[in-house]
Amino acid sequence: MTMNNQNSVMVIDVETTGLSRQNDVITTACWYYEGSWYRWVRDLDSTILLKQHWSSCSELITFNGRNFDERFLVKDIGVQPHSSHRDVMHDGWRHGYKGGLKKVALAIGLPRPPEIEGMDGRIAIHLWNQWKKGDGEALDLLSLYNAWDVWLTYGLYMKFVHQMELDPSHNIPWTLNPVAVERLLGSLPVEFTS
């Protein structure tokens, strides 16, 4: 089964500024809905499409989204809590998997591509800051990272809810050349590399 067979499902993940629980805001959101990938970027994109998809999807799929993504989307974008929200982190718990998204996905055989394997939310914050300083490739890498979180979330949903393996033809639209990845990740502050 591919993502296209789950037409009314919206799989979403957000990245934030990481300032503090009270002062964080969403920087980017990536989602997959009705056979297409979408991205929202703070200070760049309108929220209209995100709100339309949110309200029209039959089921919202997240990983730890009840505690994180949905809370930020309600606060920053102005959507209402979704009436049918499946947080696949809890499905993972029921199947004996604990930990963050990347750890659980890897445990069931869903690795990320090597160029982003070591990335985490702290690096996403750094990439956002680099993009705000004018580095367009930083936004591309942040979008790729964000979209892979969506893809992994969808893979967990398929495995835990439908007992199906994920079709690897994910077609994530954001790509980045290895030289740009090396440059961007090589510019990380020391505290991110330890």
N, C-alpha and C positions, 0 to 999 in steps of 0.2 A: 504494500500500500504506500502510495506517495502522499505528500502533503496535499495534492490536488483532490484527493478523495475525502478530505475533511474540510469541505468548503466553508462552512459557517463557523469554524473554529478560528479564533484569533490568538496566536502565540506571540507574546510580547515580553520585552526585557528593556529596562532603562538603566542608564548610567547617570551618576550625579556628581556634583562638585566635591563631595566628600568633606565639606567644611565642618559640619556638626549635625547631629540629628535634628536640631531645631532650624538651622540655617541652610541646610542642603537644598539645592534645586536640581531638577533634571537637566542634564546637558544634552543627552541624545536618547531617543527611543527607537528601537527597531522592532518591526513586527511582520508577521506573515499572515496574509488574509486573502481568501478566495483566489489562490494560485499565484499571488504576487507578493514581492517584498516591498516594504516601505520603511522610510526613515524620517524621523522628525529631529530637527536640530534647533536648539534654543537660539533665539536672535536671528534665525535664518528662515524658518518655515512657519507657515500657518498651522494652527491646531485643528482646523476644520476637518480634514480627512481622518485624522486620528480619532476625533470625537465621533464622526460618522461610523467608522468601523467598530469602535467600542460599543456604540449603542445598537448596532445592527447584528453583531455576532451572537450566535446562539450559546457559545461557551468561550470563556476567557481562560487561557492556559498560561501559567507562570511557574517559576521555581522560586519559592520563598516570597512570592508576590503578595500574599496577604499581609505580611509584615513589612514589605519593602516597596515593590513596584506600584501596587495599587494605591498605597498611602500617598506616594509622591504624585501619581497621576491625578488623584482626587484633589490634592492640594495645589499642584502647579498648573494642571491643564483644565481643571474644573469639571471633570466627569464625575458621575455618581458611582459609588461602589457597584461593581457588576453583580447582577442577580444570579449568574451561573459562573462562578469563578472556581476553577480547579487548580489548586496549588500542588504540583506534582512532587514537591518535596515531601509532602505527607504520604503520597502514594509510595514513594521510595522507602519511607520509614516502615510502612506496612510490609514491604518486601525485604526488610532487613538492611537497607542502605542508609547510612548516616553520613553527614558531611555536606560540603558545598556542592554546587552544580558540577564543577569540573571533576571533582573527585568521584561523585556518584556516576557521572556519564562515563568516565574512564573505566570504572568498575564493571559496567555492563557492556563495555567494548565500543564506546563512542569517543575516540580521541579527537583532539583539535589538530589542525595542520601544524607542522613543526614551527613555522614562522611566528605563530602566536601562542605556542604551547606554554611558555612560562609567564604569559601576561596574566595580570589580575586587576582588580578594581583600582588599586593604587596607580597602576600604570595608565589606566583609562583616565584618571584625573589628570595625570601629567600630559597625556595626549590632548585633552581638552584645553589645557592651559597653553600648549604649544600652538594649537589651532587658533586660539584667541590672539596669539601673537603674530598670526599670518601664515602659518605653515599648513597649507592645504593637504599635504600628504598625511599630516597627523590626524585630520578628520577622516581621511580614507581608512587609516589603520584602526581608529576608534570605531568606525562604522563596521569594519570587518570583525573586530572583536565582539562588538555588540550583537551583530547578526549571528555569530557562532554561538553566543549564549542562547539566542532564540532557537537555533537549530538543535542544540543539545537538549534544551527544554522539550522541544517537540519529540526528540528521540526517546526521552524518558516517558513522555505521555504515551507514545505508541507502545513502548515496552510494558509499562506498568498497567495501563488501562486496557489496551487492545491486544496484549501479548503478541505483538508483531515487531519484527526487526525493521529498522528504518532503512528506506531506500537511500543509497548514498548519492543519488543525483539531486543534490540540494540546490544547485544553481544560485548560490549566494552572489549577488551582483557586485559586491565590493571586493576588489582585489588590490594588491599592492605588490610592487616588484621587491625582490629580496634586498636590493641595495637600499631602498627607502626604509624598509623595516630595520635593517642593521643600523642605519643612520639614526632613526628615531629612537630605537631601543638603546643605542650607544650613548644617547644624550641624557639618559636617565640620571637623576640625582643619586648620589651614593646610597642613601637610605632605601632606595628601591631595588638596588642590586644585591643587597645582603640577605 
